[in-house]
């Protein structure tokens, strides 16, 4: 899947019970949440891997579009939301 996140858009912190999620950043920067309450800036060229059960999310807090490829599986992915606290 190709994700294009406009400035101010977020992907809430979540996990997948049995699916791994790989993000390949193509363009821009964003704040990545590897765990609730943690923030790491990600940028073009970064590859992020969240294994099944690991929390992850992001926010485009920049003034530019953020584009990434998302690869996840096995399906169905499921979506378990988590508070960002």
C-alpha positions in Angstrom: 0.0 0.0 0.0 1.2 3.5 -0.7 0.5 6.0 2.1 0.4 9.7 1.5 -0.1 11.6 4.7 -0.7 15.3 4.5 0.6 17.8 7.1 -1.4 17.3 10.4 -2.6 13.8 9.5 -2.0 10.9 12.0 -2.0 7.1 12.0 -3.1 6.2 15.6 -0.8 4.0 17.7 -2.0 0.4 17.2 -0.8 -3.1 16.9 -1.7 -6.2 14.9 -2.2 -9.5 16.7 -0.6 -11.8 14.1 0.7 -9.5 11.3 4.1 -7.8 10.8 4.1 -4.2 9.4 6.9 -2.8 7.3 7.1 0.8 6.4 9.5 2.2 3.8 9.7 6.0 3.9 9.9 7.5 0.4 9.5 11.2 1.0 9.2 13.6 3.9 9.6 13.3 7.7 7.2 12.2 10.4 7.0 11.5 14.1 7.0 7.7 14.6 5.6 6.2 17.8 7.4 2.9 18.5 5.7 2.6 21.8 3.1 4.7 23.7 4.8 7.9 24.9 7.9 7.5 22.7 8.6 9.6 19.6 11.3 9.0 16.9 11.6 11.2 13.8 11.6 9.1 10.6 12.6 10.3 7.1 13.1 9.3 3.5 15.2 6.2 3.3 14.2 4.8 6.7 12.7 1.3 7.0 10.5 0.6 10.0 9.5 -2.9 11.1 6.8 -3.6 13.7 6.4 -7.2 14.4 3.1 -8.8 15.4 2.0 -7.4 18.7 4.4 -4.4 18.7 2.7 -1.0 19.0 3.3 1.6 16.2 1.8 4.8 14.8 2.9 8.1 13.3 2.0 11.7 12.8 3.0 14.1 10.0 3.9 17.1 12.0 5.8 18.7 9.2 4.8 21.2 6.6 5.2 18.7 3.7 3.5 15.5 2.5 4.8 12.3 3.9 4.9 9.2 1.6 5.7 5.7 2.5 5.1 2.1 1.3 3.4 -0.2 3.8 3.8 -3.9 3.6 1.9 -6.1 6.1 0.9 -9.7 6.5 -0.4 -12.2 7.0 -3.9 -11.1 6.5 -6.3 -10.3 8.0 -4.2 -7.7 9.8 -6.7 -6.7 12.5 -6.3 -3.3 14.2 -5.8 -3.0 18.0 -5.9 0.6 19.0 -3.7 2.0 21.9 -3.7 5.3 23.7 -0.5 7.3 23.0 0.2 7.8 26.7 
